[in-house]
Amino acid sequence: MGSGRKFALEILLFGLSLGLGLFVGWVPWPVRYYDADPSDLRWEHKEDYIVLVSTSYALHNDLAQARVRLEELGEEDIGSVVAELARQYMIRGEEPEATRDLVKLAQDLGAPASPELIAYVATATPTPTETPTPTATPTSTPTATPTETPTETPVPTLTPTSTPTTASTPASTSAPTFTPTLTPTSTLSPTPTPTETPTETPTSTPVPIRVYDQYGNERDLDWVWEVYGSWIEAASPPLGGSAYRIVELRERTGPSSLDAYVQDANGDPVPGVQVRCWWADGEDLQITNAEGRVGFGMGVYGGGYQIEVAMEGVSSDIACNLGMLPGTEHTHLDTYFRLMR
């Protein structure tokens, strides 16, 4: 056999051996890794690892243990990494409980404060609810007052209205008329009727909230939470009192201002009412104009703005975590308040 053919045969055998070795190593007996360090994980697995650490921290409140576990990821500034992951969870509309755990852990690790994270922790609403749940107020069961039993039965006294006939007086052809007069021998006390006491006192009146996107399509509060991470904190007025309720949220793209409208019970604009907007490091108070409107400037994208009607003696719902959607032409939600009992 020539040297050229012998060399070609050796190359062929080597290629077959290499291919067979790779097949065996990849398919029947692939390499399995055990006890890998967290720093060797891909980012999506590191993300899951951070979420698990934040969940454990929320349960046990052991910051030292959480810090040691996170240091195994090999990141230089782990607090900023956790804060960024929390921000991504807020934008993506992930599970609210997991998002709150990440925000809390990032804050306790000393991550740089941002308006949206501070507002998220400050309001700390567990799961946004569309309508407030009435709080049951324990009340005592009314006790019926026993009815007084008279000691003796009243006996009516008959008083005649005509004079009886005597021997010298011809008998009347008609019988004498008697008018009975009731003279009770004891006084009867009326039995009081037990007054029914309401078994629960609602802290706020559930109000339907209409939600519209910028194209006029009707949405709901779940959509508000998923897209903006915003929610409504219901007012708790005294029983029978009035409150400014949020009755509408309307999406708008345009100037970078959060507009709020104040209406009376009939839906007409109310001028001269003070409205408050506040954020992580400041606040703004404005008075409604003739249209019942105020407009607050927004300095950054994302959430972190809270708005309420600030009128003494009247409570108000609060629109929480409002702001512009990142990457848009100032797309945001305007708020409509209405005075309701």
PANUBA-836856 format. One record per atom (N, C-alpha, C, O): residue in three letters; x, y, z. Coordinates in steps of 0.05 Angstrom, whole numbers, plus 5000, padded with zeros to 4 digits. Layout:
residues N
AlaXYZ;...
//
This chain:
residues 341
Met501749765000;Met500050005000;Met501850255000;Met503850275015;Gly501050444983;Gly502750684981;Gly502650855006;Gly500750835021;Ser504651015010;Ser504751185034;Ser502451385034;Ser501451455056;Gly501551475011;Gly499351675010;Gly496751545019;Gly495251665035;Arg496251295010;Arg493751165019;Arg493951095048;Arg491851115062;Lys496251015058;Lys496450955086;Lys495951195104;Lys494751175125;Phe496951425095;Phe496451675110;Phe493551745111;Phe492451835131;Ala492251715087;Ala489351775085;Ala487751595103;Ala485851685116;Leu488551335105;Leu487151155122;Leu487451225151;Leu485551205167;Glu489851305158;Glu490351385186;Glu488651635194;Glu487551645216;Ile488451825175;Ile486752055180;Ile483851985184;Ile482452085201;Leu482951795166;Leu480151705168;Leu479651565195;Leu477551625208;Leu481451395203;Leu481151255229;Leu481151455252;Leu479651425271;Phe482851645251;Phe483051845272;Phe480452005274;Phe479452065296;Gly479352085250;Gly476852235250;Gly474552075262;Gly472852175277;Leu474451815254;Leu472351645265;Leu472551615296;Leu470551625310;Ser475051585305;Ser475451555334;Ser474651805348;Ser473351795369;Leu475452035337;Leu474652295349;Leu471652335350;Leu470552415370;Gly470352275328;Gly467452305326;Gly466052115346;Gly464152195360;Leu467051865348;Leu465851675367;Leu466151775395;Leu464351745412;Gly468551885401;Gly469051985429;Gly467252215436;Gly466152225458;Leu466852395417;Leu465052625422;Leu462152535426;Leu460752635443;Phe461352335409;Phe458552235411;Phe458152115439;Phe456052155452;Val460051945447;Val459751815474;Val459752025496;Val458251995515;Gly461452225494;Gly461652425515;Gly459252615516;Gly458652725537;Trp457952655493;Trp455652845493;Trp452952705496;Trp451152825508;Val452652465486;Val449952335486;Val449652125507;Val448152165526;Pro451051895505;Pro450551685525;Pro451551765553;Pro450051725572;Trp453951875555;Trp455151935581;Trp456052225581;Trp458552285581;Pro454152415580;Pro455052705580;Pro456352775607;Pro456052645627;Val457952985606;Val459253085630;Val457153215648;Val455553375639;Arg457253145673;Arg455453265693;Arg457053415714;Arg459053315724;Tyr456053655719;Tyr457553825738;Tyr456153815765;Tyr453753825767;Tyr457753805786;Tyr456753795813;Tyr458154015829;Tyr460454075825;Asp456654125849;Asp457754315868;Asp459054555853;Asp461154655861;Ala457654655832;Ala458754885818;Ala458355135835;Ala456455155850;Asp460255325833;Asp460055565848;Asp457855745835;Asp457455745811;Pro456455905852;Pro454356095841;Pro455556285820;Pro454156375802;Ser458156355823;Ser459356535804;Ser459656425777;Ser460056565757;Asp459556155774;Asp459756025748;Asp457055995734;Asp457055905711;Leu454956085747;Leu452256055734;Leu451856255712;Leu453056475712;Arg450156185693;Arg449256385673;Arg447456585687;Arg446456535709;Trp447156825674;Trp445757035687;Trp442856965695;Trp441957035717;Glu441456815677;Glu438656745684;Glu438556575709;Glu436556595725;His440556405714;His440656245738;His441556415762;His440656375785;Lys443356605757;Lys444056795778;Lys441656955788;Lys441257005811;Glu439957025768;Glu437457175775;Glu435757005794;Glu434757105814;Asp435356755787;Asp433756575805;Asp435056555832;Asp433656545853;Tyr437756535833;Tyr439156515858;Tyr438656765876;Tyr438256735900;Ile438757005863;Ile438257245879;Ile435457255889;Ile435057335912;Val433557175873;Val430757165882;Val430356985906;Val428957045925;Leu431656745905;Leu431556555928;Leu432756675953;Leu431656645975;Val434956825950;Val436256945973;Val434457165985;Val434157186009;Ser433157325967;Ser431357535977;Ser428957415991;Ser427957536011;Thr427957195981;Thr425657055995;Thr426456966022;Thr424956996042;Ser428856846024;Ser429856746050;Ser430256986069;Ser429656956093;Tyr431257206059;Tyr431657436076;Tyr429057546087;Tyr428857636110;Ala426957546069;Ala424357646078;Ala423157476100;Ala421757576117;Leu423857216101;Leu422857036121;Leu424457046147;Leu423257056169;His427057066145;His428857046169;His430057306177;His430957336200;Asn430157506159;Asn431157776166;Asn434057756175;Asn434957896193;Asp435657576163;Asp438457546170;Asp440157676147;Asp440857536128;Leu440857936150;Leu442258076129;Leu445057966125;Leu446057946103;Ala446457896147;Ala449157786145;Ala449157536128;Ala450957496111;Gln447357356133;Gln447157106118;Gln446657166088;Gln447857046071;Ala444757346083;Ala444057416055;Ala446457536041;Ala446957466018;Arg448057706055;Arg450357826043;Arg452457616036;Arg453657626014;Val452957426054;Val454857216049;Val454057046024;Val455756986008;Arg451556986023;Arg450556826000;Arg450856975974;Arg451656855953;Leu450257235974;Leu450457395949;Leu453357435941;Leu453857465917;Glu455157455961;Glu458057495954;Glu459157265937;Glu461057295923;Glu457857025939;Glu458756795924;Glu458356835894;Glu459456685878;Leu456757035886;Leu456257085858;Leu458657225845;Leu458857235820;Gly460457345862;Gly462857475851;Gly462357745839;Gly463957835823;Glu460057875845;Glu459558145835;Glu460858355852;Glu460958325877;Glu461758575840;Glu463158775855;Glu461258935873;Glu461858975897;Asp458959015862;Asp457059175878;Asp454359015877;Asp452659075861;Ile454158825896;Ile451758655895;Ile449258805901;Ile447058725892;Gly449359015918;Gly446959175924;Gly445759295898;Gly443359295895;Ser447459405881;Ser446559525856;Ser445359305837;Ser443459355823;Val446559065838;Val445558845821;Val442758775830;Val441058735813;Val442358755857;Val439658675867;Val437658905861;Val435458845853;Ala438559155863;Ala436759375857;Ala435959385828;Ala433559435822;Glu437759325810;Glu437159315782;Glu435259085775;Glu433359115759;Leu435658855788;Leu433858635784;Leu431058705795;Leu429058635782;Ala430858845817;Ala428258925828;Ala426859115809;Ala424459095804;Arg428459305797;Arg427259485777;Arg426259335753;Arg424059405743;Gln427759135743;Gln426858975721;Gln424258825727;Gln422458805711;Tyr424158725752;Tyr421658585761;Tyr419258775760;Tyr417058695753;Met419759025769;Met417559225769;Met416659285741;Met414259295735;Ile418559315722;Ile417859385694;Ile416459155681;Ile414559195666;Arg417458905687;Arg416258665673;Arg413658575686;Arg412358395676;Gly412958695709;Gly410458625722;Gly410558345734;Gly408658195733;Glu412858275746;Glu413158005758;Glu411557995784;Glu410258195792;Glu411557765797;Glu410057715821;Glu410557945842;Glu412857985849;Pro408458085851;Pro408958315869;Pro410458235895;Pro412158385904;Glu409958005906;Glu411257925931;Glu414257885926;Glu415857975943;Ala415057755904;Ala417857725898;Ala419157995892;Ala421458045900;Thr417658175879;Thr418758445874;Thr419358595900;Thr421358725903;Arg417358585918;Arg417758725944;Arg420158615959;Arg421558765972;Asp420558345958;Asp422758225972;Asp425458325961;Asp427358375976;Leu425558345934;Leu427958445921;Leu428458745929;Leu430758815934;Val426358905929;Val426659185935;Val427659215964;Val429459375969;Lys426459065982;Lys427259086010;Lys430258996014;Lys431759126028;Leu431058786001;Leu433758686003;Leu435758895992;Leu437758946004;Ala435059005968;Ala436859205956;Ala437159445974;Ala439359555977;Gln434959535986;Gln435159766004;Gln436859706029;Gln438459876037;Asp436559476040;Asp438059406064;Asp440959356058;Asp442659376076;Leu441559286033;Leu444359256025;Leu445759516019;Leu448159526014;Gly444159736021;Gly445359996016;Gly445560075987;Gly447260245980;Ala443759965970;Ala443760035942;Ala442960335939;Ala441460435955;Pro444060465918;Pro443260745913;Pro440260775911;Pro438960625896;Ala439160965926;Ala436160995926;Ala435261115900;Ala436461305889;Ser433061015889;Ser431761115866;Ser428861175873;Ser427761035890;Pro427461365860;Pro424761435868;Pro422861205867;Pro421161165884;Glu423161035845;Glu421260815843;Glu421560605865;Glu419560495875;Leu424160545873;Leu424560345894;Leu423660455921;Leu422360305936;Ile424260705927;Ile423460825952;Ile420460835954;Ile419260765975;Ala419060915933;Ala416160925933;Ala414960645936;Ala412860615950;Tyr416260445924;Tyr415260175926;Tyr415260075955;Tyr413359945964;Val417560125969;Val417760035997;Val415960206015;Val414760096034;Ala415760466009;Ala414260646027;Ala411260576027;Ala409960576048;Thr410160506003;Thr407360446002;Thr406860156009;Thr404760086020;Ala408759976003;Ala408659686011;Ala405859576012;Ala404959466032;Thr404559585990;Thr401859465988;Thr402259175979;Thr403259135958;Pro401458995994;Pro401758715987;Pro400758635961;Pro402458565943;Thr398458625956;Thr397558565930;Thr395458775923;Thr393558805938;Pro395958915901;Pro394059125895;Pro391259015891;Pro390858815877;Thr389359145903;Thr386659045901;Thr385059265888;Thr385459505892;Glu383159175873;Glu381559375858;Glu379559515877;Glu379159755874;Thr378459375896;Thr376559495914;Thr377259435943;Thr378159205948;Pro376959625961;Pro377659565989;Pro375659366001;Pro373359365994;Thr376759206019;Thr375059006033;Thr374059126059;Thr375659226075;Pro371359126064;Pro370359236089;Pro371559086113;Pro371858846113;Thr372259246134;Thr373359126158;Thr371059076178;Thr369559256186;Ala370858826185;Ala368658756204;Ala369158866231;Ala371358836242;Thr367158996243;Thr367359106270;Thr365658946288;Thr363258926285;Pro366958816308;Pro365358646326;Pro363358806341;Pro363959016353;Thr360958716342;Thr358758846356;Thr357358646374;Thr357258406369;Ser356258746396;Ser354858576414;Ser352058526403;Ser350858696390;Thr350958286409;Thr348258216400;Thr346258366418;Thr346458346442;Pro344258506405;Pro342358656422;Pro340758466440;Pro339858256431;Thr340458546464;Thr339058386484;Thr336258496487;Thr335858736494;Ala334258336482;Ala331458426484;Ala330758476514;Ala331358316531;Thr329458706519;Thr328558776546;Thr326058616552;Thr324158626537;Pro325958466575;Pro323558306581;Pro321058486584;Pro321258706596;Thr318858386574;Thr316358546575;Thr315258536604;Thr315058316616;Glu314458766614;Glu313358776641;Glu310558646641;Glu308858706625;Thr310158466660;Thr307658326663;Thr305958466683;Thr306758496706;Pro303558566675;Pro301858706695;Pro301058526718;Pro300558286714;Thr300858636742;Thr300158476765;Thr297158416766;Thr296358216779;Glu295558576753;Glu292658516752;Glu291558616726;Glu292558796714;Thr289358496718;Thr288058566693;Thr286258806696;Thr284658816714;Pro286559016678;Pro284859246680;Pro281959166677;Pro281159016660;Val280259286695;Val277359226694;Val275959476685;Val276159686698;Pro274459466663;Pro273059706653;Pro270759776672;Pro269359596681;Thr270260026677;Thr268060126693;Thr265960236674;Thr266460416658;Leu263560136676;Leu261360226658;Leu259960466670;Leu258960446693;Thr259860676656;Thr258560926665;Thr256060966648;Thr256361016624;Pro253660956660;Pro251160996643;Pro250961286635;Pro251661466650;Thr249961326611;Thr249461596600;Thr246561676601;Thr245761896594;Ser244861486612;Ser241961556615;Ser241061466643;Ser242361296655;Thr238961576653;Thr237861526680;Thr236061276679;Thr234361266661;Pro236361086697;Pro234660846697;Pro231660926702;Pro231161126715;Thr229860766693;Thr226960816696;Thr226060746724;Thr226760536735;Thr224360916737;Thr223260866764;Thr220360786761;Thr219260776739;Ala218960736785;Ala216160646784;Ala214360866774;Ala212360806761;Ser215061116779;Ser213361336771;Ser213861426743;Ser212361586732;Thr216061326731;Thr216761416704;Thr216061186685;Thr216960966688;Pro214561256664;Pro213961046644;Pro216460926633;Pro218461066628;Ala216360666629;Ala218660526618;Ala219260616590;Ala217360646574;Ser221760656584;Ser222560726557;Ser222360486539;Ser222860256547;Thr221660536515;Thr221360316496;Thr224060226486;Thr224260006474;Ser226160376491;Ser228860296482;Ser230560256507;Ser230260386527;Ala232560076504;Ala234360016526;Ala236160246531;Ala236960386512;Pro236960296557;Pro238860516562;Pro241560466549;Pro242360236547;Thr242760676541;Thr245460656528;Thr247560696548;Thr247460886564;Phe249560526549;Phe251860546567;Phe254460586552;Phe254860456532;Thr256060776560;Thr258660826548;Thr260760716567;Thr261160826589;Pro262260506559;Pro264260396577;Pro266660576580;Pro267660686560;Thr267560616604;Thr269960776609;Thr272060596621;Thr271560476642;Leu274360576608;Leu276460396618;Leu278160536639;Leu279260756633;Thr278260426662;Thr279860536684;Thr281860326692;Thr281260156708;Pro284360336681;Pro286360136688;Pro287160166716;Pro287460386727;Thr287659936729;Thr288559936757;Thr291659936759;Thr292759966780;Ser292959896736;Ser295959916736;Ser296860026709;Ser295360016690;Thr299160126709;Thr300260256684;Thr302060046670;Thr303859926682;Leu301560006644;Leu303159816628;Leu305359966614;Leu304860176601;Ser307759866616;Ser310059986602;Ser310259856574;Ser310359616572;Pro310460016553;Pro310759896526;Pro313359736524;Pro315459816536;Thr313259526509;Thr315659356505;Thr317459486485;Thr316659526462;Pro319959546492;Pro321759676473;Pro322559476451;Pro322959246456;Thr322759576427;Thr323559416404;Thr326659426402;Thr327759646400;Pro327959196402;Pro330959206401;Pro331859346375;Pro330759296354;Thr333759516378;Thr334859656355;Thr337059486342;Thr338959406355;Glu336759436316;Glu338659266303;Glu341259426298;Glu341259646287;Thr343559306306;Thr346159436303;Thr347559316279;Thr347659066276;Pro348659476261;Pro350059356238;Pro352459196247;Pro353859266266;Thr352858966234;Thr354858776243;Thr357658846232;Thr359658746243;Glu357859016212;Glu360459096202;Glu360359386193;Glu358359486182;Thr362559526197;Thr362759806189;Thr364859826167;Thr367259796173;Pro364059886143;Pro366059906121;Pro367860146126;Pro366960356134;Thr370460106120;Thr372360326123;Thr372260506098;Thr373260736100;Ser371260406076;Ser371160566052;Ser368960456034;Ser368360216035;Thr367860626017;Thr365760535999;Thr367060435973;Thr368460595960;Pro366660185965;Pro367860095940;Pro366860265916;Pro364460295913;Val368660365900;Val367860535878;Val369060405852;Val371460355851;Pro367360365832;Pro368460265807;Pro370360465793;Pro369660705791;Ile372660375785;Ile374660555772;Ile374860485743;Ile375460255736;Arg374260675725;Arg374460635696;Arg377360695688;Arg378560885697;Val378360525671;Val381160545661;Val381060545630;Val379860365618;Tyr382460735618;Tyr382560745589;Tyr385460785580;Tyr386960935592;Asp386260635559;Asp388960675548;Asp388860915529;Asp386761035525;Gln391160985518;Gln391361225501;Gln389761205475;Gln389361405461;Tyr388860955468;Tyr387260925444;Tyr384260915449;Tyr382660865431;Gly383560955475;Gly380760955482;Gly379560685489;Gly377160655494;Asn381260475489;Asn380360205497;Asn380160195527;Asn381860285542;Glu377960075537;Glu377560055565;Glu379159825577;Glu379259605566;Arg380559875598;Arg382359675611;Arg381359645640;Arg379159725647;Asp383059515657;Asp382359475685;Asp384859535702;Asp386959595691;Leu384559505728;Leu386759565746;Leu388959355744;Leu391259425750;Asp388359115736;Asp390458925731;Asp392359015709;Asp394758985711;Trp391259135688;Trp392859245666;Trp394559475677;Trp396859495669;Val393459645694;Val394959875706;Val397359765721;Val399559875719;Trp396959545736;Trp399159435752;Trp401259305734;Trp403659345738;Glu400359155713;Glu402259015696;Glu403959215680;Glu406259165676;Val402659425669;Val404059615651;Val405659825667;Val407959885660;Tyr404459945688;Tyr405660165702;Tyr406760095730;Tyr408360245741;Gly405859865741;Gly406559815769;Gly405260005789;Gly406160045811;Ser402960115780;Ser401460315797;Ser399060175810;Ser398059975800;Trp398060295832;Trp395660195845;Trp394260415860;Trp395260645861;Ile391960355871;Ile390260555885;Ile390260485915;Ile389560255922;Glu390860675932;Glu390560645961;Glu387960775969;Glu387761025968;Ala386060615977;Ala383360725983;Ala383260886009;Ala384660826028;Ala381661106008;Ala381361276032;Ala379661126052;Ala378060946046;Ser379861206078;Ser378261096099;Ser376861326115;Ser377761396136;Pro374761426103;Pro373361646117;Pro371661546140;Pro371161306142;Pro370961726159;Pro369161646181;Pro366561546169;Pro365761616147;Leu365161376184;Leu362561266175;Leu360661496169;Leu360161656186;Gly359661496145;Gly357761706137;Gly359161956126;Gly357862136117;Gly361861956126;Gly363262196117;Gly363762186087;Gly363161986074;Ser364762396076;Ser365362416047;Ser368362376042;Ser369962416060;Ala368962306018;Ala371762266010;Ala372062315980;Ala370162275965;Tyr374362405972;Tyr374962425943;Tyr375962155933;Tyr378062055941;Arg374362035916;Arg374961765905;Arg376061795877;Arg375261965862;Ile377961615871;Ile378961605843;Ile376961445827;Ile376461205833;Val375761565807;Val373761435790;Val374661375762;Val373361225748;Glu377061485755;Glu377961435727;Glu380961475726;Glu382061655738;Leu382261295710;Leu385061325703;Leu385161325672;Leu384161135660;Arg386461525661;Arg386461545631;Arg389361575622;Arg390761765630;Glu390161395604;Glu392961405594;Glu393161635573;Glu391361675557;Arg395461765573;Arg395861985555;Arg398862005547;Arg400561955563;Thr399362065521;Thr402062105511;Thr402262405503;Thr400662505488;Gly404362535514;Gly404662815507;Gly406462955526;Gly408562845534;Pro405763205534;Pro407463355553;Pro408063195578;Pro406363045588;Ser410363245590;Ser411263095613;Ser409963205639;Ser411463315655;Ser407363185641;Ser405963275665;Ser403863075673;Ser402362975657;Leu403763025700;Leu401662855711;Leu399263035717;Leu399463195735;Asp397063005702;Asp394763165707;Asp392763025725;Asp392462785724;Ala391563185743;Ala389563085761;Ala387063265759;Ala387363505758;Tyr384663145758;Tyr382163295756;Tyr380463245781;Tyr380263015790;Val379263455792;Val377563435816;Val374763505808;Val374263715796;Gln372763325815;Gln369963365808;Gln368263355833;Gln368963235853;Asp365863485831;Asp363963465853;Asp362363205850;Asp362963045832;Ala360263175866;Ala358762925866;Ala357262885839;Ala356562655832;Asn356763105824;Asn355363085799;Asn357263055775;Asn356463045752;Gly359963045781;Gly361863025759;Gly362663285747;Gly364063295727;Asp361863515759;Asp362663775749;Asp365363865761;Asp365963785784;Pro366964015746;Pro369564095756;Pro369364275781;Pro367564435784;Val371364235799;Val371364395824;Val373964555824;Val376164445828;Pro373864815820;Pro376264985822;Pro376965045851;Pro375365025869;Gly379465135855;Gly380365225882;Gly380865005902;Gly380865065926;Val381264755893;Val381764535912;Val384764465910;Val385864455889;Gln385964425934;Gln388764365935;Gln389264065929;Gln387963895941;Val391264015912;Val392063745905;Val394963715910;Val396563895904;Arg395763485922;Arg398563445930;Arg399763215914;Arg398563005910;Cys402263265905;Cys403863055891;Cys406463045906;Cys407763245911;Trp407362795913;Trp409962775927;Trp411462535916;Trp410362345905;Trp414062545920;Trp415862335911;Trp418062295932;Trp417862395954;Ala420262155924;Ala422162075944;Ala423462315959;Ala423862295983;Asp424062525946;Asp425562745959;Asp424163015955;Asp425563225956;Gly421563015952;Gly420263275950;Gly417263245946;Gly416163025944;Glu415863475944;Glu412963475939;Glu412163735926;Glu413763925926;Asp409763745915;Asp408663985902;Asp405764005909;Asp404263805907;Leu404864245916;Leu402064295922;Leu400964495901;Leu402264705897;Gln398764435889;Gln397564615869;Gln394564635874;Gln393364465887;Ile393464855864;Ile390564915866;Ile389264875839;Ile390264965819;Thr386964735839;Thr385664675813;Thr384664935800;Thr383865125814;Asn384764945773;Asn383865175758;Asn380865155753;Asn379464985765;Ala379865325735;Ala376965325729;Ala376065055718;Ala373664995720;Glu377864905706;Glu377064645695;Glu377364425717;Glu376864185711;Gly378064505741;Gly378464305762;Gly380964135758;Gly381163915767;Arg382964255744;Arg385364105737;Arg387964225748;Arg388164465752;Val389864045754;Val392564125761;Val394463955745;Val393763735736;Gly396964045741;Gly398963895726;Gly401663895740;Gly402664105745;Phe402663655746;Phe405263635760;Phe407463545740;Phe406963355725;Gly409763675741;Gly411863595723;Gly413163335732;Gly413263285756;Met414163185713;Met415562935719;Met418462955709;Met418963015686;Gly420362905728;Gly423162945721;Gly424462695710;Gly426462715696;Val423462455717;Val424762205709;Val422762015698;Val420362035704;Tyr423761815683;Tyr421961605674;Tyr421561405697;Tyr423161405716;Gly419461245695;Gly418961045716;Gly416961155737;Gly416061385735;Gly416460995757;Gly414461065777;Gly415661235800;Gly417961325798;Gly414061265821;Gly415061405844;Gly413461645853;Gly414161775873;Tyr411361715837;Tyr409761955844;Tyr407061865856;Tyr405861685846;Gln406262005878;Gln403761955891;Gln402062205890;Gln403062425893;Ile399462175885;Ile397662415882;Ile395162365898;Ile393962155898;Glu394262585913;Glu391762575928;Glu390662855930;Glu392063055925;Val388062875936;Val386763135941;Val387363205970;Val386663045988;Ala388563435975;Ala389363506002;Ala387463726013;Ala388263956015;Met385063646020;Met383063826031;Met382463756060;Met381863526066;Glu382763946077;Glu382363896106;Glu379563806112;Glu377663926102;Gly379363596128;Gly376763486136;Gly375563286117;Gly373463166123;Val376763246093;Val375763056074;Val378062876065;Val380162966056;Ser377762606069;Ser379862426061;Ser379862386031;Ser377962466017;Ser381962246021;Ser382262215992;Ser383661955986;Ser385461866001;Asp382861825964;Asp384361605953;Asp387061705944;Asp387461945940;Ile389061525942;Ile391761605933;Ile392461435908;Ile392261185909;Ala393261565887;Ala394361425863;Ala397261385868;Ala398761575870;Cys398161135870;Cys400961075878;Cys402660975855;Cys401760835837;Asn405161065856;Asn407260975837;Asn406561055808;Asn406960895790;Leu405661305804;Leu405161405777;Leu407861495765;Leu409761535779;Gly407861515738;Gly410261615725;Gly410161555695;Gly408261435685;Met412261635681;Met412361585652;Met413561315646;Met415261215660;Leu412461185624;Leu413560935616;Leu416260975602;Leu416461145584;Pro418360825610;Pro420960855597;Pro420760805567;Pro419360625558;Gly422260955552;Gly422460915523;Gly420061015508;Gly419660945484;Thr418361185520;Thr415961295507;Thr416161605506;Thr417861725519;Glu414261725491;Glu414062015490;Glu412362105514;Glu410162215510;His413362055538;His411962145563;His409262025566;His407362155576;Thr408961765559;Thr406361635563;Thr405961585593;Thr407761475607;His403561665603;His403061645632;His400061625637;His398461615618;Leu399261625662;Leu396461615670;Leu395561875683;Leu396861965702;Asp393361995674;Asp392062215688;Asp389862115707;Asp388661905701;Thr389462255729;Thr387662155750;Thr385262345753;Thr385562585752;Tyr382862225757;Tyr380362365761;Tyr379262305789;Tyr378662075795;Phe378962515805;Phe377762485832;Phe374962585832;Phe374362785819;Arg373162455848;Arg370362545850;Arg369562535880;Arg370162335894;Leu368162735889;Leu367262745917;Leu364862555920;Leu362862595906;Met365162355938;Met363062155941;Met362762095971;Met364562135986;Arg360362015978;Arg359761936006;Arg359961636009;Arg359561526030;
//
